[in-house]
């Protein structure tokens, strides 16, 4: 009887420990999602409540833009070049993707679906319009990584659409594990990662990243996130219809096969 009791106690202890671990894992995942969602809501509240987002909520990147001339990267479109397109201009459909360079869920989407998106765009299935937010610099207690990374992406777009896509995938493949890690604030890090893209490290690219040439452009790109009432990142639309590309399993995206089905089911005839 004593042996049976001890065995039961050990089993109950193991069950309690396993339950505690599972609960902690759920809390960690929920906290990560709430942090991003809360960050969006907090910044949107400031923007809506005061109407002075540009001076109060846009973060340190604004100071880095001050006094610099506005330079629009080549191969960008829309007013002030706030859209970075990729693909054939006459493609029958448009895939719009909103990303914040510091957003871990955006990293999950690019890591899981980036090659598929590029493959389909190259095949002419749709044209991709990349749009960007930079709210996490301010929402996560300050920082510069979202804006500086976006400035470097602008410098890559200025080189060519292909180099932009290559560099985008490199940045998100080397994304910090925690959104609070302001890894991309370092221009040295951004330049080192650019070494992974053949031919990107031109004198013009290096100078633009080091001297923060595109920060006034970054400011205009980031403001469009609020102007168009996007609720958070990543936000993905096919022909204007929003589709959900996060799997719900941490930061992971849906599978490429599921993504292709979403595109087929929601694109306009």
C-alpha positions in Angstrom: 0.0 0.0 0.0 2.8 2.4 0.9 4.5 1.6 -2.4 1.3 2.3 -4.3 0.8 5.6 -2.5 4.3 6.8 -3.2 3.9 5.8 -6.9 0.6 7.8 -7.0 2.3 10.8 -5.4 5.2 10.7 -7.9 2.7 10.4 -10.8 0.6 13.3 -9.5 3.8 15.4 -9.0 4.8 14.7 -12.6 1.3 15.6 -13.9 1.4 18.9 -11.9 4.8 19.8 -13.3 3.7 19.1 -16.9 0.6 21.1 -16.4 2.6 24.0 -15.0 5.0 23.9 -17.9 2.1 23.8 -20.4 0.4 26.7 -18.7 3.6 28.7 -18.7 4.1 28.1 -22.4 0.6 29.3 -23.1 1.2 32.4 -20.9 4.4 33.2 -22.8 2.7 32.8 -26.2 -0.3 34.9 -25.1 2.0 37.6 -23.6 3.9 37.9 -26.9 0.7 38.4 -28.8 -0.7 40.9 -26.3 2.5 42.9 -26.4 2.3 43.4 -30.1 -1.5 44.0 -30.0 -1.2 46.3 -27.0 1.6 48.2 -28.7 -0.6 48.9 -31.7 -3.5 50.0 -29.6 -1.4 52.2 -27.4 0.1 54.0 -30.3 -3.1 54.3 -32.2 -4.8 55.7 -29.1 -2.2 58.4 -28.9 -2.6 59.2 -32.6 -6.3 59.4 -32.4 -6.5 61.1 -29.1 -4.2 64.0 -29.7 -3.8 64.3 -33.5 -0.1 65.1 -33.1 1.4 61.7 -33.7 4.2 63.2 -35.8 5.6 65.1 -32.9 4.6 62.9 -29.9 4.5 59.3 -30.9 6.7 58.7 -33.9 9.8 58.0 -31.9 13.5 58.8 -32.1 13.6 58.4 -35.9 11.9 61.8 -36.3 15.0 63.5 -34.8 17.1 61.6 -37.3 15.0 62.8 -40.1 15.0 66.5 -39.0 16.9 68.8 -41.3 17.6 66.1 -43.9 16.4 66.6 -47.5 13.6 64.3 -48.6 15.1 61.6 -51.0 12.7 59.1 -52.5 14.4 55.7 -53.3 14.2 54.6 -56.9 11.8 51.8 -57.7 9.2 53.0 -55.2 5.7 54.2 -56.1 2.8 56.3 -54.8 2.9 59.7 -53.2 6.4 60.2 -51.8 7.3 56.6 -52.8 5.6 55.0 -49.8 5.0 51.7 -51.7 7.8 49.3 -52.6 6.5 47.2 -55.5 7.8 43.8 -56.7 6.6 41.9 -59.7 5.1 42.6 -63.1 3.2 45.9 -63.5 0.5 44.1 -65.6 -0.1 41.3 -63.2 -3.8 40.6 -62.8 -3.9 40.8 -59.0 -2.3 42.8 -56.2 -0.9 41.4 -52.9 -0.4 44.1 -50.3 1.8 43.3 -47.3 2.2 45.6 -44.3 5.3 44.9 -42.1 7.1 46.4 -39.2 10.8 45.5 -39.3 10.8 44.8 -35.5 7.6 42.7 -35.5 8.3 39.0 -34.8 5.0 37.9 -36.4 6.1 39.7 -39.6 9.4 37.7 -39.4 7.4 34.5 -39.2 5.4 35.4 -42.3 8.5 36.3 -44.3 10.4 33.3 -43.1 7.5 30.9 -43.9 6.0 32.6 -47.0 8.7 34.9 -48.5 10.0 32.5 -51.1 6.5 31.5 -52.1 5.4 35.1 -52.5 8.5 35.9 -54.6 8.0 32.8 -56.7 4.3 33.6 -57.5 5.1 37.3 -58.2 7.9 36.2 -60.6 5.4 33.9 -62.3 3.0 36.9 -62.8 0.3 35.6 -60.5 0.2 39.0 -58.7 2.2 42.1 -58.1 3.4 42.6 -54.5 3.1 46.1 -52.9 5.1 46.2 -49.7 4.0 48.8 -47.1 5.7 49.4 -43.8 5.0 50.5 -40.2 7.5 51.7 -37.6 5.2 51.9 -34.5 7.3 49.4 -32.5 10.2 51.8 -32.0 7.9 53.9 -29.8 5.5 51.3 -28.5 8.3 49.1 -27.1 9.8 51.7 -24.9 11.8 53.5 -27.5 14.3 52.5 -30.1 15.4 53.0 -33.7 15.5 49.6 -35.2 12.2 49.7 -37.2 13.0 53.0 -38.8 16.7 52.3 -39.4 15.9 48.9 -40.9 13.3 50.5 -43.1 15.8 53.2 -44.2 18.2 50.4 -45.2 15.4 48.6 -47.1 14.9 51.9 -48.9 18.6 51.9 -49.8 18.2 48.4 -51.1 15.1 49.3 -53.2 17.1 52.2 -54.6 19.6 49.6 -56.0 16.9 47.3 -57.5 13.6 45.5 -56.7 15.5 42.2 -56.7 18.1 43.4 -54.1 15.2 44.8 -52.0 13.6 41.4 -51.9 16.8 39.7 -51.1 17.6 42.1 -48.3 14.1 41.9 -46.9 14.4 38.2 -46.6 17.9 38.4 -45.0 16.6 40.9 -42.4 13.7 38.8 -41.3 15.8 35.6 -41.4 18.1 37.3 -38.9 15.4 38.8 -36.9 16.0 39.2 -33.1 14.2 36.6 -31.1 12.6 39.2 -28.9 10.9 42.3 -30.2 12.4 44.3 -27.4 15.9 43.6 -28.8 16.6 46.7 -30.9 19.2 44.9 -33.0 18.4 46.7 -36.2 19.2 50.1 -34.6 22.9 49.3 -35.4 23.9 50.5 -38.8 26.9 48.2 -38.5 24.5 45.2 -38.1 22.4 46.4 -41.1 25.5 46.7 -43.3 26.9 43.3 -42.1 23.6 41.6 -43.0 23.7 43.3 -46.4 26.9 41.3 -47.1 24.6 38.3 -47.6 23.1 40.0 -50.7 25.5 39.8 -53.7 26.2 43.2 -55.1 24.2 45.2 -52.6 27.1 46.8 -50.8 27.7 49.6 -53.3 29.1 52.9 -52.2 25.7 54.5 -52.5 24.1 51.8 -50.4 26.8 52.0 -47.7 26.6 55.8 -47.6 22.7 55.8 -47.4 22.7 53.4 -44.5 25.5 55.1 -42.5 24.3 58.6 -43.1 20.6 57.7 -42.6 19.8 59.3 -46.0 16.2 57.9 -46.3 14.9 58.8 -42.8 12.6 61.6 -44.1 11.2 59.0 -46.5 10.9 56.5 -43.7 8.8 59.0 -41.7 6.4 59.4 -44.6 6.1 55.7 -45.1 5.5 55.1 -41.4 2.8 57.8 -41.2 0.8 56.1 -44.0 0.2 53.2 -41.6 -2.0 55.5 -39.5 -3.5 57.4 -42.4 -4.9 54.1 -43.9 -6.2 52.8 -40.6 -4.2 49.6 -40.5 -4.7 47.9 -37.1 -1.4 46.0 -36.8 1.3 44.0 -38.5 1.5 41.8 -40.4 -1.5 42.8 -42.5 -1.9 41.0 -45.8 -4.5 41.8 -48.5 -5.2 40.2 -51.9 -7.0 42.6 -54.2 -8.0 44.7 -51.2 -9.4 41.7 -49.2 -7.6 40.9 -45.9 -6.4 37.4 -45.4 -5.0 35.8 -42.2 -1.5 34.4 -42.8 -0.4 33.7 -39.2 -1.0 30.2 -38.2 -1.8 30.9 -34.5 1.2 28.7 -33.5 3.5 31.3 -32.1 5.0 33.5 -34.8 4.7 30.8 -37.5 2.9 31.5 -40.8 0.4 29.2 -42.5 2.0 26.7 -44.8 2.8 27.8 -48.4 0.0 25.4 -49.6 -2.5 27.0 -47.3 -1.4 30.5 -48.4 -1.9 29.6 -52.1 -5.4 28.4 -51.3 -6.1 31.7 -49.5 -4.9 33.6 -52.5 -7.0 31.5 -54.9 -10.2 31.7 -52.8 -10.0 35.5 -52.1 -8.6 37.1 -55.3 -11.1 39.0 -57.5 -12.2 37.1 -60.7 
